[in-house]
Amino acid sequence: MTKPTTYQPIDPSDLSISNDPYTGRERTNEGKYAEIFCKVKQGQRIVCPPGRAGAIAHAYEKWLVKNLGAKQPVIRTKRACDDGKGGVWWLGEKEAKKPETVWAGLKKAA
């Protein structure tokens, strides 16, 4: 077991300034999967690495709500399909149905 590192203050003389441009990942409003999400149609499978379907499904659901205006998209996943890869499907939207209660069928007899 290694010993935890102790706090070392940063010496200001170790800092400097440069004109190097930022080369890291830039965030977009669409998301990194937007290119594939735009191409897939309802009912088609998005093939993904095994075990990654949950993360893809979450991103897909958020994308559908934001970009297509889906209110409650129905997304289904499989961790591993017959070909050994994961799968994500958009099956449509949940129907907005009022919940029925046990009291709805009872009426007062006048």
Order of alpha helices (4+ residues) and beta strands (2+ residues): alpha-beta-alpha-beta-beta
